[in-house]
Amino acid sequence: MNASAKPILVIGGGIAGMTAAVEAAEVGYHVILVEKEAYLGGRVMRTHRYFPKMCPPTCGFEINVRRIRQNPRIAIHTMATLESITPKARNFRAIIKVRPRYVTGEYSIDESLAEQMTSEREDDFNLGMAKTKALYMPHPMAYPHTYVLDREALSDEDAAKLRESSPAGAIDLDMREDEIEVDVGAVIVATGWRPYDAVKLDNLGFGQYQDVITNVIMERIAAPTGPTGGEIIRPSDGKKAENVAFVQCAGSRDDNHLPYCSAVCCMGSLKQVRYLREKNENARATIFYIDIRTTGRLEKFYYDLLEDEHVTFIKGKAAEIHKDSGNGDLTVDVEDTISGDNLHQKFDMVVLATGIVPNLADLKLPIDLKYDEYGFIDGSTGIEGVYAAGCAGHPCDVSRATKDSTAAVMKAVQYLNGGE
Ligand SMILES: Cc1cc2nc3c(=O)[nH]c(=O)nc-3n(C[C@H](O)[C@H](O)[C@H](O)COP(=O)(O)OP(=O)(O)OC[C@H]3O[C@@H](n4cnc5c(N)ncnc54)[C@H](O)[C@@H]3O)c2cc1C
């Protein structure tokens, strides 16, 4: 390790960014980790459980948090983004903008203080399906485990309550945006993904029918920490979902939407079928697919489900979803490409497996990187010393994202030591 090496800047604190941070710090490099949300963990934290082991996302997360806590070489900035970055001969001068949290984190805040608030905000962790108080913990396992205050949502009355009742120094209602200037020697971009906007799939009824949901919504509904306490129920009437369709490639592998395969949606849906079947032994699931893509050891997960009599696989791309006026059931119109039959099957809920769009597709970083036509940084970033990891580079699962991160750290270390 080069003792005089400058720190590595990691942009994005999802599983890819956290892995890059701990890997680099554990071989002796200083790391500055910048995350735009108030907590680390990224999209994985919003899943109920993750394949293939079906463990809760907190498992691997807690190990990473422990590694971060034990390592003084990692500096974390949450609610932070990169304002500017100037590359100059093995040195990048970066300005990081930190939004005010209004909670200093220096004193613990009692839950009852948040409970006293009457002002509320949309719970973005639960995709707007619930509300939180204006003073809120982003989610039960949030790291850093520090409250956030939504100043815009806070009423004058609640602001007065906070002034009176919060411990001195715990809340600063006048906190301002901060700017931090740092010199770093290499950069890892781990800015991740967002789901494809299902509203654009106008034949599939999302946004039109409440009981057409997406795979990311299903993750929150199935999670005990989610808006339904883990009950898989139809949003329209709270009835237990017993007969659920899973529509694969909702917008993916489609030239009008996302021409590429998002690599994880098949496994995502198979996993969600397991959520449904484990919670309700009478529930039935039907999966409409073009191809089931479960490579390597993931194939077993698929084969196990093929044994389940309550699970049906139909090869065909859903053409249209509409709603019966009577009982509110949804009908999926599809051509079964094996039998050649045109099917019109009824369900009480439909889950659209929407694909992965890189966050950088429209929200570019303030540095001139080389993107592919979809906004991923697959391969070279076009700037020496800058490397991509995880879904910033391509759609991938956690296992692949973490391997990418280790590889990106290796490249960064080589660069810091005079390589290219
Ligand atoms: C429905 C569904 C279910 C899935 N289930 C599984 C599963 O069970 N098992 C599995 O292995 N994989 C699963 N995946 C895939 C998994 O979500 C990804 O592999 C994982 O999220 C990739 O991590 P990442 O760090 O690259 O991206 P992300 O999780 O998106 O993290 C990126 C982080 O960067 C932050 N960020 C973004 N832009 C900026 C910026 N400009 N500045 C600072 N920070 C920024 C974000 O806030 C976020 O915290 C699933 C995917 C889907 C769609």
The ligand as a MOL file (V3000), in Angstrom:
LIG
                    3D

  0  0  0     0  0            999 V3000
M  V30 BEGIN CTAB
M  V30 COUNTS 53 58 0 0 0
M  V30 BEGIN ATOM
M  V30 1 C -37.6380 -6.3550 -7.8520 0
M  V30 2 C -36.1900 -6.5960 -7.6280 0
M  V30 3 C -35.7850 -7.5110 -6.6600 0
M  V30 4 C -34.4400 -7.7870 -6.4910 0
M  V30 5 N -34.0880 -8.7460 -5.6010 0
M  V30 6 C -32.8080 -9.1430 -5.5390 0
M  V30 7 C -32.4430 -10.2640 -4.7380 0
M  V30 8 O -33.2920 -10.8710 -4.0810 0
M  V30 9 N -31.1370 -10.6600 -4.7360 0
M  V30 10 C -30.1690 -10.0090 -5.4730 0
M  V30 11 O -29.0110 -10.4220 -5.4530 0
M  V30 12 N -30.4790 -8.9070 -6.2200 0
M  V30 13 C -31.7710 -8.4800 -6.2660 0
M  V30 14 N -32.1090 -7.3950 -7.0250 0
M  V30 15 C -31.0090 -6.5960 -7.6400 0
M  V30 16 C -30.4140 -5.6400 -6.5880 0
M  V30 17 O -31.3930 -4.7000 -6.1980 0
M  V30 18 C -29.1670 -4.9320 -7.1830 0
M  V30 19 O -28.2090 -5.9230 -7.4790 0
M  V30 20 C -28.5360 -3.9580 -6.1940 0
M  V30 21 O -29.4550 -2.9700 -5.7910 0
M  V30 22 C -27.3150 -3.2930 -6.8490 0
M  V30 23 O -26.7070 -2.4470 -5.9150 0
M  V30 24 P -26.0350 -1.0600 -6.3350 0
M  V30 25 O -25.2720 -0.6170 -5.1470 0
M  V30 26 O -25.3430 -1.2060 -7.6200 0
M  V30 27 O -27.2780 -0.0840 -6.6080 0
M  V30 28 P -28.3500 0.5610 -5.6160 0
M  V30 29 O -28.9230 -0.4420 -4.7160 0
M  V30 30 O -29.2930 1.2930 -6.5210 0
M  V30 31 O -27.5190 1.6040 -4.7710 0
M  V30 32 C -27.0400 2.7930 -5.3510 0
M  V30 33 C -26.9020 3.8520 -4.2810 0
M  V30 34 O -26.3460 5.0440 -4.8680 0
M  V30 35 C -27.0630 6.1780 -4.3970 0
M  V30 36 N -26.9320 7.2400 -5.4000 0
M  V30 37 C -27.5000 7.3050 -6.6190 0
M  V30 38 N -27.1080 8.4120 -7.2750 0
M  V30 39 C -26.2760 9.0730 -6.4450 0
M  V30 40 C -25.5400 10.2870 -6.5510 0
M  V30 41 N -25.5970 11.0360 -7.6500 0
M  V30 42 N -24.7980 10.6830 -5.5110 0
M  V30 43 C -24.7500 9.9300 -4.3730 0
M  V30 44 N -25.4110 8.7710 -4.2240 0
M  V30 45 C -26.1630 8.3310 -5.2500 0
M  V30 46 C -28.4780 5.6610 -4.2250 0
M  V30 47 O -29.2090 6.4850 -3.3320 0
M  V30 48 C -28.2270 4.2610 -3.6660 0
M  V30 49 O -28.1120 4.2580 -2.2690 0
M  V30 50 C -33.4550 -7.1010 -7.2500 0
M  V30 51 C -33.8580 -6.1480 -8.2000 0
M  V30 52 C -35.2000 -5.9320 -8.4240 0
M  V30 53 C -35.6190 -5.0090 -9.5190 0
M  V30 END ATOM
M  V30 BEGIN BOND
M  V30 1 1 1 2
M  V30 2 1 2 3
M  V30 3 2 2 52
M  V30 4 2 3 4
M  V30 5 1 4 5
M  V30 6 1 4 50
M  V30 7 2 5 6
M  V30 8 1 6 7
M  V30 9 1 6 13
M  V30 10 2 7 8
M  V30 11 1 7 9
M  V30 12 1 9 10
M  V30 13 2 10 11
M  V30 14 1 10 12
M  V30 15 2 12 13
M  V30 16 1 13 14
M  V30 17 1 14 15
M  V30 18 1 14 50
M  V30 19 1 15 16
M  V30 20 1 16 17
M  V30 21 1 16 18
M  V30 22 1 18 19
M  V30 23 1 18 20
M  V30 24 1 20 21
M  V30 25 1 20 22
M  V30 26 1 22 23
M  V30 27 1 23 24
M  V30 28 2 24 25
M  V30 29 1 24 26
M  V30 30 1 24 27
M  V30 31 1 27 28
M  V30 32 2 28 29
M  V30 33 1 28 30
M  V30 34 1 28 31
M  V30 35 1 31 32
M  V30 36 1 32 33
M  V30 37 1 33 34
M  V30 38 1 33 48
M  V30 39 1 34 35
M  V30 40 1 35 36
M  V30 41 1 35 46
M  V30 42 1 36 37
M  V30 43 1 36 45
M  V30 44 2 37 38
M  V30 45 1 38 39
M  V30 46 1 39 40
M  V30 47 2 39 45
M  V30 48 1 40 41
M  V30 49 2 40 42
M  V30 50 1 42 43
M  V30 51 2 43 44
M  V30 52 1 44 45
M  V30 53 1 46 47
M  V30 54 1 46 48
M  V30 55 1 48 49
M  V30 56 2 50 51
M  V30 57 1 51 52
M  V30 58 1 52 53
M  V30 END BOND
M  V30 END CTAB
M  END
